[in-house]
Amino acid sequence: MLADFVKKNPVKDAEIKAEYERQKAIIGDKEYHARHILVPTEEEAKALIVKIKSGSKFEDLAKANSKDGSAANGGDLDWQSPAGYVAEFSKAMVALQKGGVSETPVKSQHGFHIIKLEDIRPAKIPPLEEVKQQVAESLQQRKLQGFREELLKKAKIQ
């Protein structure tokens, strides 16, 4: 039955291109190399910002104070698109200039962040030809999931 559905409902090139463009828009055209310090309270974050402004090294403060896995690497989050972060973090990060540190703590569901923007570069998005098969498979899985859900809605299970 599922094989028949796939034959009758193939993924079209236009659908693949539209999904690729949608994903590209989500990722954006830039990647950011950031560091952060994550602490549970706003007071701790404010105290650390004061230390950074008075000359303490961001990386050292991250190692000593951050409450997440990046602490061991001085808060280094590596290169990532803004879509890879929670909204509050992304908004604050993209507002920073290269080398800048957030002036106020950034609150998220994880706690309070102090963000340092190391660098910005153009995003490396593979061309459609390289990812066409993966996009098509993803779309096909979504279609199958929708088909299954429709079948379950129509089924009379006793």
C-alpha positions as CSV (number, residue, x, y, z in Angstrom):
1,M,0.0,0.0,0.0
2,L,2.8,2.4,0.9
3,A,4.7,1.5,-2.3
4,D,1.6,2.3,-4.3
5,F,1.2,5.6,-2.6
6,V,4.8,6.5,-3.4
7,K,4.3,5.6,-7.1
8,K,1.1,7.6,-7.3
9,N,2.5,10.6,-5.4
10,P,6.1,11.1,-6.5
11,V,8.1,14.1,-5.2
12,K,8.3,16.7,-8.0
13,D,11.4,18.7,-8.9
14,A,9.5,21.9,-8.1
15,E,8.8,20.6,-4.6
16,I,12.4,19.8,-4.1
17,K,13.6,23.2,-5.3
18,A,11.0,24.9,-3.1
19,E,12.1,22.9,0.0
20,Y,15.8,23.6,-0.8
21,E,15.1,27.4,-1.0
22,R,13.0,27.3,2.2
23,Q,15.9,25.6,4.1
24,K,18.4,28.1,2.6
25,A,16.3,30.9,3.9
26,I,16.2,29.4,7.4
27,I,19.9,28.9,7.4
28,G,20.7,32.4,6.1
29,D,23.7,33.6,4.2
30,K,26.1,34.0,7.2
31,E,27.7,31.8,9.8
32,Y,28.8,33.2,13.1
33,H,31.7,32.0,15.3
34,A,30.7,32.8,18.9
35,R,31.7,32.1,22.4
36,H,29.4,32.3,25.4
37,I,29.3,32.1,29.2
38,L,26.1,30.5,30.5
39,V,25.2,31.1,34.2
40,P,22.0,30.5,36.1
41,T,21.4,34.0,37.4
42,E,21.3,37.5,35.9
43,E,23.4,38.8,38.9
44,E,26.2,36.3,38.0
45,A,26.1,37.3,34.4
46,K,26.3,41.1,35.2
47,A,29.3,40.5,37.6
48,L,31.1,38.6,34.8
49,I,30.4,41.4,32.3
50,V,32.0,43.8,34.7
51,K,35.1,41.6,34.9
52,I,35.3,41.4,31.1
53,K,35.0,45.2,30.8
54,S,37.8,45.5,33.3
55,G,40.2,43.4,31.3
56,S,39.6,39.8,32.3
57,K,39.9,37.3,29.5
58,F,36.5,36.0,28.2
59,E,37.9,32.5,27.6
60,D,39.2,32.2,31.2
61,L,36.0,33.4,32.7
62,A,34.0,30.9,30.5
63,K,36.2,28.0,31.7
64,A,35.8,29.0,35.3
65,N,32.1,29.9,35.3
66,S,30.1,28.6,32.4
67,K,27.5,25.9,33.2
68,D,27.5,24.1,29.8
69,G,29.7,21.8,27.7
70,S,31.5,24.6,26.0
71,A,33.1,25.8,29.2
72,A,36.2,23.5,28.7
73,N,36.8,25.2,25.4
74,G,36.6,28.7,26.7
75,G,32.9,29.0,25.7
76,D,33.7,28.3,22.0
77,L,30.5,27.4,20.1
78,D,32.4,27.1,16.7
79,W,30.8,28.2,13.4
80,Q,27.0,28.0,13.1
81,S,24.1,29.8,11.5
82,P,21.8,31.9,13.7
83,A,19.1,29.2,13.2
84,G,21.1,26.8,15.3
85,Y,20.6,28.8,18.4
86,V,17.6,29.7,20.5
87,A,15.9,32.9,19.3
88,E,17.0,35.2,22.1
89,F,20.6,34.1,21.7
90,S,20.5,34.5,17.9
91,K,19.0,38.0,18.0
92,A,21.7,39.2,20.5
93,M,24.5,37.5,18.6
94,V,23.7,38.9,15.2
95,A,23.5,42.4,16.7
96,L,27.1,42.3,17.8
97,Q,30.1,43.6,15.9
98,K,33.0,41.3,15.2
99,G,35.0,41.0,18.5
100,G,32.1,42.5,20.5
101,V,30.7,41.2,23.8
102,S,27.1,41.5,24.9
103,E,26.6,44.5,27.2
104,T,23.8,43.0,29.1
105,P,22.9,39.3,30.0
106,V,20.8,37.5,27.4
107,K,18.1,35.5,29.0
108,S,17.0,32.2,27.4
109,Q,15.4,29.0,28.7
110,H,18.9,27.8,29.5
111,G,19.9,30.7,31.8
112,F,21.7,33.9,31.2
113,H,24.3,34.2,28.4
114,I,27.2,36.5,27.8
115,I,28.0,36.4,24.2
116,K,31.3,37.2,22.4
117,L,31.2,37.3,18.6
118,E,34.6,36.1,17.2
119,D,33.9,36.3,13.5
120,I,31.4,36.2,10.6
121,R,31.7,34.5,7.3
122,P,29.5,33.6,4.3
123,A,27.5,30.4,4.9
124,K,28.7,27.3,3.0
125,I,25.4,26.0,1.6
126,P,25.8,23.0,-0.8
127,P,24.3,23.4,-4.3
128,L,20.9,21.8,-4.9
129,E,22.5,19.1,-7.1
130,E,24.6,17.8,-4.1
131,V,21.6,17.6,-1.7
132,K,18.7,16.9,-4.1
133,Q,18.4,13.2,-3.2
134,Q,18.3,14.0,0.6
135,V,15.7,16.7,0.1
136,A,13.6,14.4,-2.0
137,E,13.8,11.6,0.6
138,S,12.8,14.0,3.3
139,L,9.8,15.2,1.4
140,Q,8.8,11.7,0.5
141,Q,8.9,10.7,4.2
142,R,6.7,13.7,5.1
143,K,4.2,12.7,2.4
144,L,4.1,9.1,3.7
145,Q,3.7,10.4,7.3
146,G,0.7,12.5,6.1
147,F,-0.8,9.5,4.3
148,R,-0.4,7.3,7.5
149,E,-2.1,10.0,9.6
150,E,-5.0,10.2,7.2
151,L,-5.4,6.4,7.3
152,L,-5.5,6.5,11.1
153,K,-8.1,9.2,11.1
154,K,-10.4,7.2,8.8
155,A,-9.8,3.9,10.6
156,K,-12.3,2.5,13.0
157,I,-10.3,0.9,15.7
158,Q,-12.2,-1.1,18.4
